[in-house]
Amino acid sequence: MVLRKLPGVSASGMGLRLSQKFVFLLFLSGLVTLCFGALFFLPDTVRLKRIFLSKNENPAVTVGHDNELSKKVPGDPEHQRVALKGGEGANVKLKVSRKPSVTHGARTVERSVGSRAQEEWSPARAQEPAARDERVTSAAHNGERGSAYSYEAFKSCLLKPALGRNQGTPPDSETLQRREKVKEMMTFAWDNYKRYAWGNNELRPLTRNGHLGNMFGGLRGASIVDSLDTLYIMGLMEEYEEAKEWVQNNLDLNSNGEASLFEVNIRYVGGLLSAYYLTGAEVRFRLICLGEKLLPAFNTPTGIPRGVINLGSGTSWSWGWASAGSSILAEFGTLHLEFLHLSQLSGSPLFTEKVMNIRKLLNKIEKPHGLYPNFLSPVSGNWVQHHVSIGGLGDSFYEYLIKSYLMSDKTDQEAQKMYYSAMEAIETNLVQKSPGGLTYVAEWRGGILDHKMGHLACFSGGMIGIGADDGPAGQRQHYLDLAAEITHTCHESYSRSATKLGPEAFRFDAGAEATATRLSDRYYILRPEVIESYMYMWRLTHDPKYREWGWEAVEALEKHCRVDAGFSGIRDVYASTVSHDNMQQSFFLSETLKYLYLLFSDDDLLPLEDWVFNTEAHPLPVIHKRCLYLQTRLKDPL
Ligand code: DMJ
C-alpha cells in the first residue's frame, strides 16, 4: 500500500527508473561517507574507531609526538629521524590538535610497533598483563616519543666516561685493598639476599628469610632494583646480570597495594633510571609505566601529591600520622630529579609539569622566617605545622633543590635561588655551636629550638659541600667550612659510641654533646648519611681524614653488623654486646656500600661534572647545556 503511493515505484514490482536508481545510489554513498567521517569524532577509546582507522590516519596518534618535535626543535637531527618514523601523514595532521599525549589510550600500542618501544619489548614483557593496561600503552607511546633522546645520543652528552679511565681504581695499594673489602661486603650482602630472600624487598639475616613490608605497594625486589647500579660500578657483572634478568622477567608493575610515593620514586624509579643511563638496560618502557602509575597522587586541589598511593587503582591519601591530612615536604619535594628524567625519556612534559607546579606553589607561599615547614596541606596549599628540620621530614627537599640546579648544568636558576635562600634561613635560625665547639643543625618548632640532630640530617655536610661553589659571592669558603664542621660533628656521633657507629638521633642539651640521650634514639639501621658526607668531602677536599673515617665505619660494620647471613642493623650503638634488628635494608646496598666504594675510588668513577646522585644514591646524568634540545621543548609545553 505505501509503496504504491511512492512516485517512481512501478505497480508491477519494486523496479526503479534509471534516474531514480542514480539518485538513490548518490544518497546511499553520501550516507556512508557521513557515517565514516563521524568516526573521527568518536572518543579515542571507541573500538570501532581503532578498527576502521589505520594508525597513520588516526590524528590523535600523531598528536604531541612529531608535533612537538617539528615545532620546537627544527633542524635537530634526532628530531628528523623521529619525524620520518611518523610517516608523511603525521606531520600534516599534527597541526590540528594539541591534546596532551599522556592521556592517549590503547591505540598507541599499534603505533609503537617498529619504534623504540618495540626494541625494548622482551618476550617476558609481552606476557605481562600490565602491557594491556591502557595507561601502560600510553607509556609505550611516550616511550616511543622519547626515542628522540636515544641512549647513544645521551652517551655522547657525557663529558667523561662514566666509569673513569680504569673503573676508578685508586693508585695506592692500601686504598685499593680497602675498596676490595667494600666490594667483598657487597658480594656477601648480595649472596645472602639471593640465597634467602630472592625477590623479596629485604633480607632478614638472622631468621634467613625475606621481608616484603608495606612501603612499596606490593612491588617486590627492592634490594635488586636498589643494587643494580652498585653491582655494575663495582664490576660485579655476573651479579648485575642476575639482577637485570630478574627485573626484566619478574618485576611485576601490576601491584595493587599501599605504596609510598616517595619510596617508590627514589628506589624503583631512581634505581631503574640509573640502570638505564649507566648500562643501556632495557628498562625504559617499564620506567615510564611506573612513572605513570604515580601520577594520580597529584590529583589534589593544589597539585601537591599525597604521600600514599594505590598503584593499582590510583587512589591516593595522606599518611595517617601526618597532621591534618598533610603532605610531607621531604616526600613531595623529592621527586624533581627523577621526574625530569622521566620527561626526558618519555618525551612527555607531564612529569616535569607536575614537579614544576610543586615548586611554583612553594615559591608563592609565605615562609616563616624564610623557612620551609615540614607539613603542607594538599587541599589548601597552606603549612599545617611550623616544624622545620634538615633531618627527617625535610631533608631531601633541600638536597633536591641544589641537585636540580646541578643536574640542569647550572641553568635552573630558580632552584639555585630557592636553595641558597633556604640555606640562609637555616643558618640564621637553626645552625648552632655546642659548648664543646661542635656545629650542628637543630630543629625548629614554631620558633623554639630542639637541640637535636638526626642521623638523617648528616647528609647535609655533603650537600652543603657540593653547593659551596654557586652561592652568593665570597661564600665558597664559608660553605666549605660549614660542610666540614657538620661532617665532623656527625663523625663525633660515631666516635663517641661503643660500637663506633652513630645513633639515630643525638642531642646537644642537658650536658649531651653528639650523643643520644633517649633509649629510643640509640639504634643504627645501616644508614648511609654520615658516610655519604665523607664521600663528598673527600671529593671536594682530598683531606685523607675522610677516607680514615670511612674505614673506621667499615671496621665497625664488619664487627657489629655482619652476621652469618648478611648485615643487620643494631638496637643500641652504645652497647658493647650488640642486639641485631634482623634487617638488611635495601639502602645499605644502594647507598652505604656505594658511597664507601666511591670513597676508596678515584674521582673519575662517576665524575660529579656528569652525575648527581638521587637521595637513594642512584646516579642520574647532568643534562648538559649542549644537549638541551629536549629541555627547550619541555619549557614550552603543549
Ligand atoms: C634512604 O632511603 C634515603 O637516603 C632517604 O633520603 C632517607 N632515608 C634512607 C636512608 O637512611
Boltz pocket constraint, residues with backbone or C-beta under 6 A from the ligand:
constraints:
  - pocket:
      binder: B
      contacts: [[A, 396], [A, 456], [A, 527], [A, 528], [A, 529], [A, 587], [A, 591], [A, 615], [A, 616]]
      max_distance: 6.0
